[in-house]
Amino acid sequence: MSSLWLLFIGLAMLAGGYLLYAKFLGERIYRLDPAYATPAHEMNDGVDFVPTNKFVLWGHHFTSVAGAAPIVGPAVAVIWGWLPAFLWVTLGTVFFAGMHDMGALWASTRNRGRSMGMLSGRYIGARGRNLFLVVIFLLLLMVVAAFAVVIKNLLISTPSAVIPAWGAIVVALVVGQMIYRWRMNLLLTTVIGVTALYSLILLGDAYPVELPASTLGMSPATFWIVALFVYAGIASLLPVWVLLQPRDYINGVQLFIGLGLLYGATLLSAPDLAAPALNDNVPEGTPSLVPLLFVTIACGAISGFHGMVSSGTSSKQLDKETDARFVGYFGAVGEGLLALGAIIAATAGYATLADWEAVYTEFNADYWEPPVYTFAHVFFNAERRGDEEAREGAIQLLTELNERGVPFSGAPGLGDRPLYFQNYIERTRDFVESNLGPDLTSTLDRVEPSSSTWPLTRAVAVKPRDPPPTPNPPTWLTR
């Protein structure tokens, strides 16, 4: 099947969503009013509340919501086949993401630019609102930390990215002056800004930046993370028109140019889809399609984080209420276009199905983690009982455990008092082998993982009369 079918059908659905459904939402549901005085005008302070050209604000909103997630998520989700990912991205963008972004933007605009966290107090009370704000803060903290680690790794692994990444800040500062101070034509400003960004890529290739082992007493990883947090702190204090808006706008335009190149290449080459529509031959250990598809593809179909952007910054810069359709809904459509491009690239970029399967099998192996063992240690003291009595007691107890189906949590009170651990929770194979011997380890290797948490296995030890200095029972009776 040609990938052009996905391209044309996907583009038609997203275009229809913006032209038809978004229009319906704006006119019939949200009743957008061009005469409504938005918070950007009523509360204009030149810092956070700034009336903004809808194209510039769209760039800010689009770039803020479209990070790595709409690329990585769909690229992973096609492991179940391209059809589920395609349907979720297109239908999710049209009926969920676009409506959500546009609705959050409208709601915040109608409430003096308040965030979703503050608006929630009207419906769940002050305590619920405060708890919600704490959750939002912690989630944002996790996002910032994760992004800092990802960018740090990029700057270390790809020295040629250092100049383009940090140089974009300088370009954004100049673009902000060109738009708001020098009142230059937006199209000319856009061309100059994007050209400067691409020039920085060439400059970065010519002059890669690799930090020494120690910079200001910090390793490269620590230095970059500290630098990123310092930058984020300064950027958050500056007026939005100085850095936030122009940085996001020119990056958004650059991203759309990349999408144009991707879709143009698809039109010219018209590659066939190598991946199956529904993949039954998934690698071992792959989770089920439902519900993991809807978790794997969040950005690109629907993401609550978009509400934070719509109500946190975009609503404070909306020039006219009717711009909410273009900024909010079309911003989500832009992310859907990015996710659609990722699906096409991840399924049509291979010559054969075998090539595609080989890559996704290796992909699974890259994220494979070694098994861990969880089991109970029920101990019988052979020194006190004698070898024969201890052995008989162990066999009898093991039989009772199996017959009665005693849960894992019920094992610690059984047998004699052990010298050390009774429960082993998620221990590695090396730990088990070094502490409890190869016999038990090989036995655990042969045990099929249980579908439930408890019990994975039960083990009963018979201890010799002359124990080694470190307990290492040589004989294990196990189910």
C-alpha positions in Angstrom: 0.0 0.0 0.0 1.3 3.4 -0.9 2.1 5.9 1.9 0.3 8.5 -0.2 -3.0 7.2 1.0 -2.0 7.9 4.6 -0.7 11.3 3.5 -3.8 12.4 1.6 -6.4 10.9 3.9 -4.6 12.3 7.0 -4.3 15.8 5.5 -7.9 15.8 4.4 -9.1 14.8 7.9 -7.0 17.4 9.7 -8.0 20.1 7.2 -11.6 19.1 7.5 -11.3 19.3 11.3 -10.0 22.8 11.1 -12.3 24.1 8.4 -15.5 22.5 9.6 -15.4 21.2 13.2 -13.3 24.1 14.6 -15.7 26.5 12.9 -18.6 24.7 14.5 -17.0 24.9 17.9 -16.1 28.6 17.5 -19.6 29.6 16.3 -21.9 27.3 18.1 -20.2 26.0 21.2 -17.7 28.7 22.4 -19.4 31.6 20.5 -16.2 33.4 19.9 -16.8 37.2 19.8 -14.3 39.4 17.9 -15.5 42.4 20.0 -14.7 40.7 23.3 -11.9 42.5 25.2 -9.3 39.9 25.9 -7.0 39.9 28.9 -4.1 40.9 26.7 -5.9 44.3 26.2 -7.6 44.7 29.5 -4.6 43.8 31.5 -1.8 44.8 29.1 1.4 45.2 31.2 4.0 44.6 28.5 5.3 41.6 30.4 2.9 38.7 30.5 -0.2 40.3 29.0 0.7 41.4 25.5 -1.6 41.6 22.5 0.1 39.4 19.8 -0.2 38.8 16.1 -2.1 35.5 15.7 0.7 34.0 13.5 3.3 34.8 16.1 1.1 33.5 18.9 0.4 30.3 16.9 4.1 29.7 16.6 4.5 30.1 20.3 1.6 27.7 21.1 2.6 25.1 18.4 6.2 25.0 19.5 5.3 24.9 23.2 3.1 21.8 22.8 5.0 20.0 20.0 8.2 18.7 21.5 9.7 15.3 21.0 6.5 13.4 22.1 4.6 13.7 18.8 7.6 12.2 17.1 8.7 9.5 19.5 5.2 8.4 20.5 3.9 7.5 17.0 7.3 6.0 16.0 6.9 3.6 19.0 3.2 3.0 18.6 3.5 1.7 15.0 4.9 -1.5 16.6 1.3 -2.5 16.7 0.8 -1.6 13.1 0.3 1.7 11.3 -3.6 1.6 11.3 -4.2 2.1 15.1 -1.6 4.9 15.3 -3.0 6.6 12.2 -6.6 6.5 13.4 -5.7 7.7 16.9 -3.6 10.6 15.6 -6.1 11.8 13.1 -9.3 11.3 15.0 -7.7 12.3 18.3 -6.4 15.6 16.8 -9.7 16.5 15.2 -12.1 15.6 18.0 -9.9 15.8 21.1 -6.7 17.8 20.9 -8.0 20.6 18.8 -11.2 21.0 20.8 -9.2 20.8 24.1 -6.5 23.4 23.2 -9.1 25.8 21.7 -11.5 25.2 24.7 -8.8 25.8 27.3 -7.7 28.9 25.5 -11.3 30.2 25.4 -12.0 29.4 29.0 -8.9 31.1 30.3 -9.5 34.1 28.1 -13.1 34.5 29.5 -11.7 34.3 33.0 -9.0 37.0 33.0 -6.2 34.7 31.8 -6.4 32.4 34.8 -4.7 29.0 34.5 -6.6 25.7 34.6 -5.3 25.1 38.1 -6.9 28.3 39.3 -10.1 27.8 37.4 -10.6 24.4 38.9 -11.3 26.0 42.3 -14.7 27.0 41.1 -15.8 23.4 40.7 -13.7 21.4 43.2 -13.3 24.0 46.0 -10.3 25.7 47.5 -8.7 22.6 48.9 -9.1 20.6 45.7 -7.7 23.6 43.8 -4.6 23.8 46.0 -4.0 20.1 45.7 -4.4 20.3 41.9 -1.9 23.1 41.8 0.6 21.1 43.8 0.2 18.2 41.4 0.7 20.5 38.4 3.8 21.9 40.0 5.3 18.5 40.6 4.4 17.4 37.1 6.0 20.5 35.5 9.0 19.9 37.7 9.3 16.4 36.3 8.9 17.7 32.7 11.6 20.3 33.2 14.0 17.8 34.8 13.4 15.3 32.0 13.9 17.9 29.3 17.1 19.1 31.0 18.5 15.6 30.9 17.6 15.0 27.3 19.1 18.3 26.1 22.2 17.7 28.2 22.7 14.4 26.6 22.2 15.9 23.2 24.8 18.7 23.8 27.3 16.1 25.0 26.7 13.5 22.3 26.4 16.0 19.5 28.9 18.8 20.0 27.8 20.3 16.7 24.4 21.1 18.3 25.8 23.4 20.9 26.1 26.6 18.8 22.7 26.1 17.0 20.9 25.5 20.3 22.3 28.4 22.3 22.6 30.7 19.2 18.9 30.4 18.7 18.5 32.5 21.9 20.4 35.3 20.3 18.4 35.1 17.1 15.2 35.1 19.1 16.2 38.2 21.0 16.9 40.1 17.8 13.6 38.9 16.2 11.7 40.2 19.3 13.3 43.6 18.7 12.5 43.5 15.0 8.8 42.8 15.7 8.1 45.0 18.7 10.7 47.7 18.7 11.6 48.2 15.1 8.1 47.3 13.7 9.6 45.5 10.8 7.5 43.5 8.3 6.6 40.1 9.8 7.4 38.1 6.6 10.8 39.8 6.2 11.5 39.2 9.9 10.6 35.6 9.6 12.9 35.0 6.6 15.8 36.7 8.3 15.2 34.7 11.6 14.8 31.3 9.9 17.8 32.0 7.7 19.9 32.8 10.7 18.8 29.6 12.4 19.9 27.5 9.4 23.2 29.4 9.3 23.8 28.4 12.9 23.5 24.8 11.9 26.3 25.2 9.4 28.4 27.1 12.0 27.8 24.4 14.5 29.1 21.7 12.1 32.2 23.8 11.4 32.9 24.6 15.1 31.6 21.8 17.4 31.9 22.6 21.1 33.1 19.9 23.5 33.5 20.8 27.1 36.7 19.6 29.0 36.4 17.1 31.8 35.9 19.9 34.3 34.3 23.3 33.8 34.1 25.6 36.8 34.6 22.5 38.9 31.7 20.6 37.2 31.5 17.7 34.8 30.1 18.5 31.3 26.8 16.9 32.3 26.4 18.9 35.5 27.5 22.1 33.8 25.0 21.8 31.0 22.1 21.1 33.4 23.0 24.0 35.6 23.3 26.3 32.5 19.9 25.1 31.3 18.2 25.8 34.6 19.9 29.2 34.8 18.6 30.0 31.3 15.1 28.8 32.1 15.0 31.0 35.2 16.2 34.1 33.4 13.8 33.5 30.4 10.8 33.1 32.8 11.5 36.6 34.2 11.8 38.4 30.9 8.7 39.9 29.1 7.2 37.4 26.8 7.9 39.5 23.7 11.6 39.6 24.4 12.4 35.9 24.2 9.5 33.5 24.7 7.3 34.6 21.7 10.1 35.2 19.1 12.0 32.0 20.1 8.9 29.8 19.7 7.7 31.6 16.6 10.8 31.1 14.5 11.3 27.6 15.8 7.7 26.9 14.8 8.2 28.2 11.3 11.4 26.1 11.1 9.5 23.0 12.2 6.8 23.6 9.6 9.5 23.9 6.9 10.8 20.6 8.0 7.3 19.1 7.8 6.9 20.6 4.3 10.2 18.9 3.2 9.0 15.6 4.7 5.6 15.7 3.0 7.2 16.9 -0.2 9.7 14.0 -0.2 6.8 11.6 0.4 4.9 13.0 -2.6 8.0 12.8 -4.9 9.1 9.3 -3.9 5.6 7.8 -3.0 7.1 4.9 -0.9 5.1 1.9 0.0 4.3 1.1 3.6 6.6 -1.6 4.8 4.9 -2.1 8.1 1.6 -4.0 8.4 -1.7 -2.3 9.1 -2.1 -4.5 12.2 1.0 -6.2 13.5 0.5 -9.6 15.1 4.1 -10.5 15.1 5.2 -8.1 17.9 8.4 -8.8 19.8 8.2 -10.8 23.0 7.2 -8.7 26.0 5.4 -6.1 23.9 2.4 -4.8 26.0 -1.1 -5.0 24.6 -2.5 -2.4 22.2 -5.2 -1.3 24.6 -4.7 0.8 26.6 -1.0 1.4 25.8 -1.6 2.9 22.4 -3.4 5.9 24.1 -0.6 6.3 26.6 2.2 6.0 24.0 0.6 8.6 21.7 -0.5 11.4 24.0 0.9 14.5 22.3 -0.3 14.2 18.7 -3.8 13.1 19.7 -4.7 14.5 23.1 -2.5 15.8 26.0 -3.6 17.6 29.2 -0.3 19.5 29.1 -1.7 21.6 26.3 -4.2 23.0 28.7 -1.3 24.4 30.7 0.1 26.2 27.7 -3.3 27.5 26.5 -4.2 28.9 29.9 -0.7 29.6 31.2 0.7 31.8 28.4 -1.3 31.8 25.2 -4.5 33.2 26.7 -2.6 36.2 28.1 -1.4 37.1 24.6 -4.6 36.6 22.5 -5.3 39.7 20.5 -8.9 38.8 19.5 -11.0 36.0 20.9 -11.7 34.7 17.4 -7.9 34.1 17.1 -8.5 31.1 19.5 -9.5 29.0 16.6 -6.3 29.6 14.7 -4.0 29.6 17.7 -5.5 26.7 19.7 -7.1 24.4 17.2 -4.6 24.9 14.4 -1.8 24.7 16.9 -3.0 21.2 17.8 -3.4 20.4 14.1 0.2 21.3 13.6 1.2 18.8 16.2 -1.1 16.2 14.5 0.7 16.9 11.2 4.0 16.2 13.0 2.7 12.9 14.4 1.3 11.9 11.0 4.7 12.6 9.4 6.4 10.5 12.1 4.0 7.6 11.3 4.8 7.8 7.6 8.5 8.0 8.2 8.5 5.1 10.6 6.5 2.8 8.4 7.4 3.7 4.8 11.1 4.3 5.3 12.0 0.7 4.8 12.4 -1.4 1.7 10.7 -4.6 3.0 8.7 -5.8 5.9 11.7 -7.9 7.1 13.8 -4.7 7.3 11.1 -3.0 9.3 10.7 -6.0 11.7 14.4 -6.2 12.2 14.6 -2.6 13.3 11.7 -2.9 15.7 13.0 -6.1 17.1 16.3 -4.4 17.8 14.4 -1.4 19.2 12.7 -3.7 21.6 16.0 -5.2 22.6 17.5 -1.8 23.3 14.9 -1.3 26.0 14.9 -4.8 27.4 15.7 -5.0 31.1 17.1 -8.2 32.8 14.6 -10.1 34.9 14.3 -9.6 38.6 13.3 -12.2 41.1 10.8 -11.9 43.9 10.4 -14.8 46.3 10.1 -15.8 49.9 12.8 -17.6 51.9 11.3 -20.0 54.5 14.2 -21.3 56.7 14.5 -24.5 58.6 17.4 -24.8 61.2 19.1 -28.1 60.6 21.5 -27.6 63.5 18.5 -27.6 66.0 16.2 -30.0 64.2 18.7 -32.3 62.6 19.1 -32.9 58.9 16.3 -35.4 58.4 13.8 -33.6 60.5 14.6 -30.3 58.8 14.3 -31.9 55.3 10.9 -33.6 56.2 9.6 -30.3 57.7 10.6 -28.4 54.6 8.9 -30.9 52.2 5.8 -31.0 54.3 5.5 -27.2 54.5 6.1 -26.8 50.8 3.4 -29.3 50.0 1.0 -27.4 52.3 1.9 -24.1 50.7 1.1 -25.4 47.3 -2.1 -27.1 48.3 -3.4 -24.1 50.3 -2.2 -21.5 47.8 -0.7 -19.4 50.6 0.1 -15.9 49.2 3.6 -14.5 49.1 2.8 -12.1 52.0 2.0 -15.1 54.2 5.4 -16.8 54.0 7.5 -14.7 56.4 5.9 -16.1 59.5 6.6 -19.7 58.5 9.6 -22.0 59.4 12.4 -21.1 61.8 13.8 -17.7 62.4 16.3 -17.0 59.5 19.8 -15.6 59.8 19.0 -13.0 57.2 16.3 -11.9 54.7 13.0 -13.7 54.5 11.6 -11.8 51.5 13.6 -10.9 48.4 11.9 -8.2 46.4 13.0 -7.6 42.8 16.6 -8.9 43.3 18.9 -9.3 40.3 20.2 -12.6 39.1 23.7 -11.7 40.2 22.5 -11.0 43.7 20.6 -14.3 43.9 23.5 -16.3 42.6 26.1 -14.7 44.8 24.0 -14.9 48.0 21.9 -18.0 47.6 23.9 -20.2 45.2 23.6 -21.3 41.5 21.1 -24.1 42.2 18.3 -21.8 43.3 19.2 -19.3 40.6 18.9 -21.9 37.8 15.6 -23.1 39.4 14.2 -19.5 39.3 15.3 -19.1 35.7 13.0 -22.0 34.8 10.0 -20.5 36.6 7.4 -18.9 34.3 6.5 -15.3 35.4 3.1 -15.2 37.1 0.4 -13.0 35.7 -0.3 -11.8 39.3 2.2 -10.2 41.7 2.2 -12.9 44.3 3.5 -15.5 44.4 6.2 -15.9 41.7 7.8 -18.8 43.5 8.3 -20.4 46.9 11.5 -21.8 48.1 12.4 -23.8 51.3 16.0 -24.3 52.3 17.6 -27.2 54.2 20.7 -25.9 56.0 23.7 -28.2 56.6 25.2 -28.8 60.1 28.4 -27.0 59.2 27.3 -23.8 57.5 29.8 -21.6 55.6 30.6 -18.2 57.1 28.2 -16.5 54.7 24.9 -18.4 54.5 24.7 -20.1 51.2 22.3 -23.1 51.5 23.4 -25.9 49.0 20.0 -27.6 48.8 16.8 -26.0 47.8 13.4 -27.5 47.4 11.2 -25.3 45.2 8.0 -25.5 43.4 
